[in-house]
Amino acid sequence: MKKKLLNILVCPLCKGKLQYNKKSSELECGHDKLAFPVRNGVPALLEMDARKLTHNTR
């Protein structure tokens, strides 16, 4: 994920900062404890596509 893109993307629910998890290819919101998938380089920032995080984010 390009840093420039990551700097402008926010969580669609709380508008907070997202962290990119390279291992799972997901954007994680620590506040809402959600992970949004990145498919073919395109973030899917829809609540229905997100999964609940079961671990602590960075």
CHARMM-style PDB file with segment names, atoms N, HN, CA, C and O in Angstrom:
ATOM      1  N   MET     1       0.857  -1.168   0.000  1.00  0.00      PROA
ATOM      2  CA  MET     1       0.000   0.000   0.000  1.00  0.00      PROA
ATOM      3  C   MET     1       0.900   1.228   0.000  1.00  0.00      PROA
ATOM      4  O   MET     1       1.837   1.317   0.793  1.00  0.00      PROA
ATOM      5  N   LYS     2       0.619   2.160  -0.878  1.00  0.00      PROA
ATOM      6  HN  LYS     2      -0.142   2.088  -1.523  1.00  0.00      PROA
ATOM      7  CA  LYS     2       1.415   3.374  -0.981  1.00  0.00      PROA
ATOM      8  C   LYS     2       1.158   4.291   0.213  1.00  0.00      PROA
ATOM      9  O   LYS     2       0.016   4.501   0.622  1.00  0.00      PROA
ATOM     10  N   LYS     3       2.249   4.832   0.760  1.00  0.00      PROA
ATOM     11  HN  LYS     3       3.176   4.662   0.427  1.00  0.00      PROA
ATOM     12  CA  LYS     3       2.144   5.707   1.936  1.00  0.00      PROA
ATOM     13  C   LYS     3       1.273   6.922   1.657  1.00  0.00      PROA
ATOM     14  O   LYS     3       0.527   7.362   2.531  1.00  0.00      PROA
ATOM     15  N   LYS     4       1.359   7.465   0.457  1.00  0.00      PROA
ATOM     16  HN  LYS     4       1.966   7.108  -0.253  1.00  0.00      PROA
ATOM     17  CA  LYS     4       0.580   8.655   0.106  1.00  0.00      PROA
ATOM     18  C   LYS     4      -0.918   8.358   0.216  1.00  0.00      PROA
ATOM     19  O   LYS     4      -1.680   9.174   0.734  1.00  0.00      PROA
ATOM     20  N   LEU     5      -1.332   7.196  -0.271  1.00  0.00      PROA
ATOM     21  HN  LEU     5      -0.713   6.533  -0.692  1.00  0.00      PROA
ATOM     22  CA  LEU     5      -2.737   6.801  -0.196  1.00  0.00      PROA
ATOM     23  C   LEU     5      -3.134   6.525   1.249  1.00  0.00      PROA
ATOM     24  O   LEU     5      -4.210   6.929   1.689  1.00  0.00      PROA
ATOM     25  N   LEU     6      -2.275   5.845   1.978  1.00  0.00      PROA
ATOM     26  HN  LEU     6      -1.400   5.516   1.620  1.00  0.00      PROA
ATOM     27  CA  LEU     6      -2.569   5.516   3.372  1.00  0.00      PROA
ATOM     28  C   LEU     6      -2.753   6.772   4.227  1.00  0.00      PROA
ATOM     29  O   LEU     6      -3.538   6.766   5.175  1.00  0.00      PROA
ATOM     30  N   ASN     7      -2.042   7.835   3.899  1.00  0.00      PROA
ATOM     31  HN  ASN     7      -1.405   7.840   3.128  1.00  0.00      PROA
ATOM     32  CA  ASN     7      -2.146   9.085   4.662  1.00  0.00      PROA
ATOM     33  C   ASN     7      -3.496   9.777   4.492  1.00  0.00      PROA
ATOM     34  O   ASN     7      -3.891  10.559   5.357  1.00  0.00      PROA
ATOM     35  N   ILE     8      -4.211   9.512   3.402  1.00  0.00      PROA
ATOM     36  HN  ILE     8      -3.890   8.877   2.700  1.00  0.00      PROA
ATOM     37  CA  ILE     8      -5.491  10.198   3.190  1.00  0.00      PROA
ATOM     38  C   ILE     8      -6.701   9.320   3.493  1.00  0.00      PROA
ATOM     39  O   ILE     8      -7.817   9.826   3.610  1.00  0.00      PROA
ATOM     40  N   LEU     9      -6.492   8.010   3.622  1.00  0.00      PROA
ATOM     41  HN  LEU     9      -5.585   7.599   3.527  1.00  0.00      PROA
ATOM     42  CA  LEU     9      -7.606   7.110   3.926  1.00  0.00      PROA
ATOM     43  C   LEU     9      -7.947   7.162   5.412  1.00  0.00      PROA
ATOM     44  O   LEU     9      -7.060   7.228   6.263  1.00  0.00      PROA
ATOM     45  N   VAL    10      -9.239   7.130   5.709  1.00  0.00      PROA
ATOM     46  HN  VAL    10      -9.959   7.077   5.018  1.00  0.00      PROA
ATOM     47  CA  VAL    10      -9.706   7.101   7.093  1.00  0.00      PROA
ATOM     48  C   VAL    10     -10.775   6.028   7.229  1.00  0.00      PROA
ATOM     49  O   VAL    10     -11.343   5.568   6.239  1.00  0.00      PROA
ATOM     50  N   CYS    11     -11.036   5.641   8.456  1.00  0.00      PROA
ATOM     51  HN  CYS    11     -10.575   6.015   9.260  1.00  0.00      PROA
ATOM     52  CA  CYS    11     -12.089   4.674   8.736  1.00  0.00      PROA
ATOM     53  C   CYS    11     -13.433   5.290   8.323  1.00  0.00      PROA
ATOM     54  O   CYS    11     -13.720   6.431   8.686  1.00  0.00      PROA
ATOM     55  N   PRO    12     -14.248   4.560   7.581  1.00  0.00      PROA
ATOM     56  CA  PRO    12     -15.537   5.108   7.152  1.00  0.00      PROA
ATOM     57  C   PRO    12     -16.527   5.287   8.301  1.00  0.00      PROA
ATOM     58  O   PRO    12     -17.523   5.993   8.142  1.00  0.00      PROA
ATOM     59  N   LEU    13     -16.278   4.668   9.451  1.00  0.00      PROA
ATOM     60  HN  LEU    13     -15.469   4.094   9.580  1.00  0.00      PROA
ATOM     61  CA  LEU    13     -17.199   4.787  10.577  1.00  0.00      PROA
ATOM     62  C   LEU    13     -16.817   5.921  11.519  1.00  0.00      PROA
ATOM     63  O   LEU    13     -17.637   6.797  11.795  1.00  0.00      PROA
ATOM     64  N   CYS    14     -15.584   5.916  12.013  1.00  0.00      PROA
ATOM     65  HN  CYS    14     -14.918   5.204  11.789  1.00  0.00      PROA
ATOM     66  CA  CYS    14     -15.187   6.914  13.014  1.00  0.00      PROA
ATOM     67  C   CYS    14     -14.305   8.021  12.442  1.00  0.00      PROA
ATOM     68  O   CYS    14     -14.006   8.999  13.126  1.00  0.00      PROA
ATOM     69  N   LYS    15     -13.892   7.863  11.188  1.00  0.00      PROA
ATOM     70  HN  LYS    15     -14.135   7.068  10.632  1.00  0.00      PROA
ATOM     71  CA  LYS    15     -13.008   8.829  10.507  1.00  0.00      PROA
ATOM     72  C   LYS    15     -11.615   8.878  11.121  1.00  0.00      PROA
ATOM     73  O   LYS    15     -10.880   9.849  10.947  1.00  0.00      PROA
ATOM     74  N   GLY    16     -11.265   7.818  11.842  1.00  0.00      PROA
ATOM     75  HN  GLY    16     -11.862   7.029  11.983  1.00  0.00      PROA
ATOM     76  CA  GLY    16      -9.946   7.734  12.458  1.00  0.00      PROA
ATOM     77  C   GLY    16      -8.898   7.179  11.508  1.00  0.00      PROA
ATOM     78  O   GLY    16      -9.221   6.717  10.414  1.00  0.00      PROA
ATOM     79  N   LYS    17      -7.656   7.228  11.927  1.00  0.00      PROA
ATOM     80  HN  LYS    17      -7.394   7.604  12.816  1.00  0.00      PROA
ATOM     81  CA  LYS    17      -6.518   6.753  11.147  1.00  0.00      PROA
ATOM     82  C   LYS    17      -6.560   5.233  10.992  1.00  0.00      PROA
ATOM     83  O   LYS    17      -6.937   4.510  11.914  1.00  0.00      PROA
ATOM     84  N   LEU    18      -6.170   4.768   9.817  1.00  0.00      PROA
ATOM     85  HN  LEU    18      -5.864   5.355   9.068  1.00  0.00      PROA
ATOM     86  CA  LEU    18      -6.092   3.337   9.538  1.00  0.00      PROA
ATOM     87  C   LEU    18      -4.631   2.911   9.481  1.00  0.00      PROA
ATOM     88  O   LEU    18      -3.771   3.666   9.029  1.00  0.00      PROA
ATOM     89  N   GLN    19      -4.363   1.700   9.943  1.00  0.00      PROA
ATOM     90  HN  GLN    19      -5.062   1.087  10.310  1.00  0.00      PROA
ATOM     91  CA  GLN    19      -3.028   1.111   9.874  1.00  0.00      PROA
ATOM     92  C   GLN    19      -3.070  -0.038   8.875  1.00  0.00      PROA
ATOM     93  O   GLN    19      -3.992  -0.853   8.893  1.00  0.00      PROA
ATOM     94  N   TYR    20      -2.056  -0.098   7.995  1.00  0.00      PROA
ATOM     95  HN  TYR    20      -1.307   0.564   7.980  1.00  0.00      PROA
ATOM     96  CA  TYR    20      -2.005  -1.181   7.014  1.00  0.00      PROA
ATOM     97  C   TYR    20      -1.293  -2.386   7.600  1.00  0.00      PROA
ATOM     98  O   TYR    20      -0.168  -2.271   8.087  1.00  0.00      PROA
ATOM     99  N   ASN    21      -1.941  -3.539   7.556  1.00  0.00      PROA
ATOM    100  HN  ASN    21      -2.855  -3.632   7.161  1.00  0.00      PROA
ATOM    101  CA  ASN    21      -1.355  -4.794   8.006  1.00  0.00      PROA
ATOM    102  C   ASN    21      -0.932  -5.552   6.751  1.00  0.00      PROA
ATOM    103  O   ASN    21      -1.758  -6.135   6.048  1.00  0.00      PROA
ATOM    104  N   LYS    22       0.362  -5.530   6.488  1.00  0.00      PROA
ATOM    105  HN  LYS    22       1.033  -5.057   7.059  1.00  0.00      PROA
ATOM    106  CA  LYS    22       0.901  -6.141   5.275  1.00  0.00      PROA
ATOM    107  C   LYS    22       0.664  -7.655   5.244  1.00  0.00      PROA
ATOM    108  O   LYS    22       0.389  -8.226   4.189  1.00  0.00      PROA
ATOM    109  N   LYS    23       0.772  -8.289   6.395  1.00  0.00      PROA
ATOM    110  HN  LYS    23       0.995  -7.825   7.252  1.00  0.00      PROA
ATOM    111  CA  LYS    23       0.630  -9.751   6.482  1.00  0.00      PROA
ATOM    112  C   LYS    23      -0.769 -10.204   6.038  1.00  0.00      PROA
ATOM    113  O   LYS    23      -0.901 -11.177   5.295  1.00  0.00      PROA
ATOM    114  N   SER    24      -1.806  -9.497   6.495  1.00  0.00      PROA
ATOM    115  HN  SER    24      -1.698  -8.707   7.099  1.00  0.00      PROA
ATOM    116  CA  SER    24      -3.176  -9.894   6.156  1.00  0.00      PROA
ATOM    117  C   SER    24      -3.754  -9.080   5.008  1.00  0.00      PROA
ATOM    118  O   SER    24      -4.871  -9.346   4.563  1.00  0.00      PROA
ATOM    119  N   SER    25      -3.004  -8.088   4.522  1.00  0.00      PROA
ATOM    120  HN  SER    25      -2.097  -7.873   4.883  1.00  0.00      PROA
ATOM    121  CA  SER    25      -3.453  -7.199   3.448  1.00  0.00      PROA
ATOM    122  C   SER    25      -4.790  -6.546   3.806  1.00  0.00      PROA
ATOM    123  O   SER    25      -5.764  -6.605   3.056  1.00  0.00      PROA
ATOM    124  N   GLU    26      -4.790  -5.915   5.001  1.00  0.00      PROA
ATOM    125  HN  GLU    26      -3.998  -5.867   5.611  1.00  0.00      PROA
ATOM    126  CA  GLU    26      -5.994  -5.249   5.496  1.00  0.00      PROA
ATOM    127  C   GLU    26      -5.639  -3.898   6.094  1.00  0.00      PROA
ATOM    128  O   GLU    26      -4.520  -3.679   6.559  1.00  0.00      PROA
ATOM    129  N   LEU    27      -6.608  -3.003   6.074  1.00  0.00      PROA
ATOM    130  HN  LEU    27      -7.517  -3.180   5.697  1.00  0.00      PROA
ATOM    131  CA  LEU    27      -6.503  -1.726   6.763  1.00  0.00      PROA
ATOM    132  C   LEU    27      -7.243  -1.874   8.078  1.00  0.00      PROA
ATOM    133  O   LEU    27      -8.416  -2.247   8.093  1.00  0.00      PROA
ATOM    134  N   GLU    28      -6.568  -1.587   9.183  1.00  0.00      PROA
ATOM    135  HN  GLU    28      -5.615  -1.284   9.171  1.00  0.00      PROA
ATOM    136  CA  GLU    28      -7.147  -1.819  10.499  1.00  0.00      PROA
ATOM    137  C   GLU    28      -7.463  -0.510  11.211  1.00  0.00      PROA
ATOM    138  O   GLU    28      -6.669   0.430  11.195  1.00  0.00      PROA
ATOM    139  N   CYS    29      -8.628  -0.468  11.829  1.00  0.00      PROA
ATOM    140  HN  CYS    29      -9.274  -1.232  11.842  1.00  0.00      PROA
ATOM    141  CA  CYS    29      -9.037   0.660  12.661  1.00  0.00      PROA
ATOM    142  C   CYS    29      -8.979   0.187  14.113  1.00  0.00      PROA
ATOM    143  O   CYS    29      -9.749  -0.681  14.525  1.00  0.00      PROA
ATOM    144  N   GLY    30      -8.064   0.764  14.875  1.00  0.00      PROA
ATOM    145  HN  GLY    30      -7.438   1.469  14.541  1.00  0.00      PROA
ATOM    146  CA  GLY    30      -7.898   0.391  16.279  1.00  0.00      PROA
ATOM    147  C   GLY    30      -9.068   0.825  17.144  1.00  0.00      PROA
ATOM    148  O   GLY    30      -9.386   0.163  18.132  1.00  0.00      PROA
ATOM    149  N   HSD    31      -9.703   1.913  16.791  1.00  0.00      PROA
ATOM    150  HN  HSD    31      -9.444   2.451  15.988  1.00  0.00      PROA
ATOM    151  CA  HSD    31     -10.824   2.433  17.584  1.00  0.00      PROA
ATOM    152  C   HSD    31     -12.055   1.545  17.457  1.00  0.00      PROA
ATOM    153  O   HSD    31     -12.661   1.172  18.461  1.00  0.00      PROA
ATOM    154  N   ASP    32     -12.426   1.204  16.223  1.00  0.00      PROA
ATOM    155  HN  ASP    32     -11.933   1.506  15.407  1.00  0.00      PROA
ATOM    156  CA  ASP    32     -13.620   0.381  15.992  1.00  0.00      PROA
ATOM    157  C   ASP    32     -13.328  -1.117  16.010  1.00  0.00      PROA
ATOM    158  O   ASP    32     -14.245  -1.936  15.952  1.00  0.00      PROA
ATOM    159  N   LYS    33     -12.037  -1.471  16.090  1.00  0.00      PROA
ATOM    160  HN  LYS    33     -11.292  -0.805  16.137  1.00  0.00      PROA
ATOM    161  CA  LYS    33     -11.613  -2.879  16.084  1.00  0.00      PROA
ATOM    162  C   LYS    33     -12.140  -3.611  14.847  1.00  0.00      PROA
ATOM    163  O   LYS    33     -12.687  -4.710  14.935  1.00  0.00      PROA
ATOM    164  N   LEU    34     -11.953  -2.954  13.672  1.00  0.00      PROA
ATOM    165  HN  LEU    34     -11.509  -2.061  13.600  1.00  0.00      PROA
ATOM    166  CA  LEU    34     -12.374  -3.533  12.399  1.00  0.00      PROA
ATOM    167  C   LEU    34     -11.192  -3.595  11.442  1.00  0.00      PROA
ATOM    168  O   LEU    34     -10.279  -2.773  11.513  1.00  0.00      PROA
ATOM    169  N   ALA    35     -11.218  -4.575  10.548  1.00  0.00      PROA
ATOM    170  HN  ALA    35     -11.960  -5.243  10.490  1.00  0.00      PROA
ATOM    171  CA  ALA    35     -10.206  -4.719   9.512  1.00  0.00      PROA
ATOM    172  C   ALA    35     -10.904  -4.722   8.158  1.00  0.00      PROA
ATOM    173  O   ALA    35     -11.800  -5.527   7.904  1.00  0.00      PROA
ATOM    174  N   PHE    36     -10.475  -3.806   7.298  1.00  0.00      PROA
ATOM    175  HN  PHE    36      -9.747  -3.153   7.505  1.00  0.00      PROA
ATOM    176  CA  PHE    36     -11.047  -3.684   5.965  1.00  0.00      PROA
ATOM    177  C   PHE    36     -10.094  -4.318   4.960  1.00  0.00      PROA
ATOM    178  O   PHE    36      -8.906  -3.997   4.971  1.00  0.00      PROA
ATOM    179  N   PRO    37     -10.571  -5.207   4.091  1.00  0.00      PROA
ATOM    180  CA  PRO    37      -9.689  -5.887   3.152  1.00  0.00      PROA
ATOM    181  C   PRO    37      -9.185  -4.960   2.045  1.00  0.00      PROA
ATOM    182  O   PRO    37      -9.849  -3.994   1.670  1.00  0.00      PROA
ATOM    183  N   VAL    38      -8.001  -5.278   1.538  1.00  0.00      PROA
ATOM    184  HN  VAL    38      -7.462  -6.063   1.843  1.00  0.00      PROA
ATOM    185  CA  VAL    38      -7.455  -4.607   0.362  1.00  0.00      PROA
ATOM    186  C   VAL    38      -7.382  -5.685  -0.710  1.00  0.00      PROA
ATOM    187  O   VAL    38      -6.616  -6.643  -0.597  1.00  0.00      PROA
ATOM    188  N   ARG    39      -8.190  -5.514  -1.751  1.00  0.00      PROA
ATOM    189  HN  ARG    39      -8.811  -4.736  -1.842  1.00  0.00      PROA
ATOM    190  CA  ARG    39      -8.279  -6.517  -2.823  1.00  0.00      PROA
ATOM    191  C   ARG    39      -7.694  -5.951  -4.109  1.00  0.00      PROA
ATOM    192  O   ARG    39      -8.162  -4.935  -4.623  1.00  0.00      PROA
ATOM    193  N   ASN    40      -6.673  -6.617  -4.621  1.00  0.00      PROA
ATOM    194  HN  ASN    40      -6.294  -7.443  -4.204  1.00  0.00      PROA
ATOM    195  CA  ASN    40      -6.002  -6.173  -5.843  1.00  0.00      PROA
ATOM    196  C   ASN    40      -5.552  -4.720  -5.730  1.00  0.00      PROA
ATOM    197  O   ASN    40      -5.628  -3.966  -6.701  1.00  0.00      PROA
ATOM    198  N   GLY    41      -5.087  -4.328  -4.550  1.00  0.00      PROA
ATOM    199  HN  GLY    41      -5.026  -4.939  -3.761  1.00  0.00      PROA
ATOM    200  CA  GLY    41      -4.598  -2.984  -4.323  1.00  0.00      PROA
ATOM    201  C   GLY    41      -5.670  -1.939  -4.053  1.00  0.00      PROA
ATOM    202  O   GLY    41      -5.357  -0.760  -3.891  1.00  0.00      PROA
ATOM    203  N   VAL    42      -6.939  -2.359  -4.001  1.00  0.00      PROA
ATOM    204  HN  VAL    42      -7.194  -3.318  -4.132  1.00  0.00      PROA
ATOM    205  CA  VAL    42      -8.049  -1.429  -3.786  1.00  0.00      PROA
ATOM    206  C   VAL    42      -8.683  -1.698  -2.424  1.00  0.00      PROA
ATOM    207  O   VAL    42      -9.176  -2.798  -2.177  1.00  0.00      PROA
ATOM    208  N   PRO    43      -8.674  -0.697  -1.534  1.00  0.00      PROA
ATOM    209  CA  PRO    43      -9.292  -0.876  -0.214  1.00  0.00      PROA
ATOM    210  C   PRO    43     -10.816  -0.981  -0.325  1.00  0.00      PROA
ATOM    211  O   PRO    43     -11.450  -0.183  -1.014  1.00  0.00      PROA
ATOM    212  N   ALA    44     -11.390  -1.963   0.351  1.00  0.00      PROA
ATOM    213  HN  ALA    44     -10.875  -2.612   0.911  1.00  0.00      PROA
ATOM    214  CA  ALA    44     -12.848  -2.118   0.424  1.00  0.00      PROA
ATOM    215  C   ALA    44     -13.292  -1.536   1.755  1.00  0.00      PROA
ATOM    216  O   ALA    44     -13.288  -2.225   2.775  1.00  0.00      PROA
ATOM    217  N   LEU    45     -13.676  -0.265   1.741  1.00  0.00      PROA
ATOM    218  HN  LEU    45     -13.679   0.294   0.912  1.00  0.00      PROA
ATOM    219  CA  LEU    45     -13.981   0.447   2.986  1.00  0.00      PROA
ATOM    220  C   LEU    45     -15.480   0.500   3.255  1.00  0.00      PROA
ATOM    221  O   LEU    45     -16.032   1.554   3.570  1.00  0.00      PROA
ATOM    222  N   LEU    46     -16.116  -0.633   3.127  1.00  0.00      PROA
ATOM    223  HN  LEU    46     -15.668  -1.490   2.871  1.00  0.00      PROA
ATOM    224  CA  LEU    46     -17.533  -0.761   3.444  1.00  0.00      PROA
ATOM    225  C   LEU    46     -17.661  -1.569   4.729  1.00  0.00      PROA
ATOM    226  O   LEU    46     -16.960  -2.562   4.924  1.00  0.00      PROA
ATOM    227  N   GLU    47     -18.567  -1.129   5.604  1.00  0.00      PROA
ATOM    228  HN  GLU    47     -19.136  -0.323   5.445  1.00  0.00      PROA
ATOM    229  CA  GLU    47     -18.743  -1.819   6.879  1.00  0.00      PROA
ATOM    230  C   GLU    47     -19.098  -3.294   6.675  1.00  0.00      PROA
ATOM    231  O   GLU    47     -18.674  -4.149   7.452  1.00  0.00      PROA
ATOM    232  N   MET    48     -19.869  -3.588   5.636  1.00  0.00      PROA
ATOM    233  HN  MET    48     -20.214  -2.894   5.005  1.00  0.00      PROA
ATOM    234  CA  MET    48     -20.274  -4.980   5.412  1.00  0.00      PROA
ATOM    235  C   MET    48     -19.110  -5.857   4.939  1.00  0.00      PROA
ATOM    236  O   MET    48     -19.204  -7.082   5.016  1.00  0.00      PROA
ATOM    237  N   ASP    49     -18.013  -5.260   4.450  1.00  0.00      PROA
ATOM    238  HN  ASP    49     -17.937  -4.264   4.387  1.00  0.00      PROA
ATOM    239  CA  ASP    49     -16.834  -6.022   4.037  1.00  0.00      PROA
ATOM    240  C   ASP    49     -15.831  -6.206   5.175  1.00  0.00      PROA
ATOM    241  O   ASP    49     -14.926  -7.034   5.077  1.00  0.00      PROA
ATOM    242  N   ALA    50     -15.987  -5.442   6.247  1.00  0.00      PROA
ATOM    243  HN  ALA    50     -16.723  -4.769   6.327  1.00  0.00      PROA
ATOM    244  CA  ALA    50     -15.030  -5.466   7.355  1.00  0.00      PROA
ATOM    245  C   ALA    50     -15.253  -6.698   8.240  1.00  0.00      PROA
ATOM    246  O   ALA    50     -16.338  -7.276   8.302  1.00  0.00      PROA
ATOM    247  N   ARG    51     -14.166  -7.061   8.917  1.00  0.00      PROA
ATOM    248  HN  ARG    51     -13.285  -6.592   8.867  1.00  0.00      PROA
ATOM    249  CA  ARG    51     -14.254  -8.132   9.909  1.00  0.00      PROA
ATOM    250  C   ARG    51     -13.811  -7.564  11.241  1.00  0.00      PROA
ATOM    251  O   ARG    51     -13.031  -6.613  11.296  1.00  0.00      PROA
ATOM    252  N   LYS    52     -14.317  -8.158  12.322  1.00  0.00      PROA
ATOM    253  HN  LYS    52     -14.950  -8.930  12.277  1.00  0.00      PROA
ATOM    254  CA  LYS    52     -13.935  -7.749  13.676  1.00  0.00      PROA
ATOM    255  C   LYS    52     -12.516  -8.212  13.961  1.00  0.00      PROA
ATOM    256  O   LYS    52     -12.141  -9.340  13.639  1.00  0.00      PROA
ATOM    257  N   LEU    53     -11.742  -7.338  14.562  1.00  0.00      PROA
ATOM    258  HN  LEU    53     -12.047  -6.423  14.823  1.00  0.00      PROA
ATOM    259  CA  LEU    53     -10.392  -7.706  14.963  1.00  0.00      PROA
ATOM    260  C   LEU    53     -10.453  -8.453  16.289  1.00  0.00      PROA
ATOM    261  O   LEU    53     -11.222  -8.099  17.183  1.00  0.00      PROA
ATOM    262  N   THR    54      -9.642  -9.477  16.400  1.00  0.00      PROA
ATOM    263  HN  THR    54      -9.017  -9.765  15.674  1.00  0.00      PROA
ATOM    264  CA  THR    54      -9.604 -10.249  17.635  1.00  0.00      PROA
ATOM    265  C   THR    54      -8.311 -10.022  18.402  1.00  0.00      PROA
ATOM    266  O   THR    54      -8.128 -10.558  19.495  1.00  0.00      PROA
ATOM    267  N   HSD    55      -7.395  -9.209  17.817  1.00  0.00      PROA
ATOM    268  HN  HSD    55      -7.543  -8.773  16.929  1.00  0.00      PROA
ATOM    269  CA  HSD    55      -6.126  -8.894  18.486  1.00  0.00      PROA
ATOM    270  C   HSD    55      -5.981  -7.389  18.577  1.00  0.00      PROA
ATOM    271  O   HSD    55      -6.724  -6.642  17.942  1.00  0.00      PROA
ATOM    272  N   ASN    56      -5.020  -6.952  19.369  1.00  0.00      PROA
ATOM    273  HN  ASN    56      -4.416  -7.560  19.885  1.00  0.00      PROA
ATOM    274  CA  ASN    56      -4.740  -5.525  19.506  1.00  0.00      PROA
ATOM    275  C   ASN    56      -3.992  -5.048  18.296  1.00  0.00      PROA
ATOM    276  O   ASN    56      -3.087  -5.730  17.815  1.00  0.00      PROA
ATOM    277  N   THR    57      -4.364  -3.854  17.777  1.00  0.00      PROA
ATOM    278  HN  THR    57      -5.100  -3.300  18.168  1.00  0.00      PROA
ATOM    279  CA  THR    57      -3.609  -3.264  16.694  1.00  0.00      PROA
ATOM    280  C   THR    57      -2.409  -2.536  17.269  1.00  0.00      PROA
ATOM    281  O   THR    57      -2.373  -2.256  18.467  1.00  0.00      PROA
ATOM    282  N   ARG    58      -1.468  -2.236  16.468  1.00  0.00      PROA
ATOM    283  HN  ARG    58      -1.497  -2.463  15.495  1.00  0.00      PROA
ATOM    284  CA  ARG    58      -0.232  -1.572  16.853  1.00  0.00      PROA
ATOM    285  C   ARG    58      -0.524  -0.563  17.854  1.00  0.00      PROA
ATOM    286  OT1 ARG    58       0.385   0.123  18.323  1.00  0.00      PROA
TER     287      ARG     58
END
